[in-house]
Amino acid sequence: MKKTYLVVGWIVLSVNSAYAQQPPADAPKPPLGFFVTSKGVGNGANLGGLAGADAHCQKLAGEVGAGNRTWRAYLSTQAEGSQPAVNARDRIGKGPWANAAGVIVANDVAHLHGDTLELAQLGNNLHRKTAYTEKGEPIKGVGDQPNEHDIITGSRPDGTAYTDAADHTCKNYTSNAEGSVRVGHFDRTNGGRTGGNVSWNSTHDSRGCSQENLVSTGGAGYFYCFAAD
């Protein structure tokens, strides 16, 4: 009889322990703070400048109920005349940023860009399985038809503007003809090089600024949007 009580007691204790070890109820999903535009402006790399690109981010966010946040396009501009350069990393707030599934893609600006050796080795969480549109839909990348992995950034790997004489921004996103724009690969592919913090935001320059040139390079005129608040 004592054995029976011992066995029953052990079972009850085990069940209670199992319940005690269960994780707490799921925490609320973080609000949308990052997405790849589900569509471009439709005029190649002429996005209407930074203001036009920001407005596009705000519009798309509003369509999915996230218009209460302040949205900024992840774009750098080059110095022109009396206008100083603008760094993409300085436009997007402090983070953290979650995608439409509630997954954090980066904790802060330093994590996003791998500012330290440790962070560079760790890498951010922005890649093919997390770089969703505002609707929570995946983007076509390498292996898909068509490949649309080129994402307009106009930025160097550290999220800053280019300082040389070449045009890396299609005249600061006002041209759909002459010039070129720097793009990254959301799926982190770069001629056999994968991972790291280089290819997501700075992989190569486009063939030109028109919609046709963006498509022929492997893109569709998409860009990244971050909530700055």
Buried (B, 14 or more C-beta within 10 A) or exposed (E): EEEEEEEEEEEEEEEEEEEEEEEEEEEEEBEBBBBBBBEBBEBBBBBBBBEBBBBBBBEBBBEBEBEEBBBBBBBBBBEEEEEEBBBBBEBBBEBBBBBBEBBBBBBBBBBBBBBEEEBBEEBBBBBBEBBBBBEBEBBBBEEEEEBBBBBBBBBBBBBBBBEEEEBBBBBBBBBBEEBBBBBBBBBBBBEEEBEBBBBBBBBBBBBBBBBEBBBEBBBBBBBBBBBBE
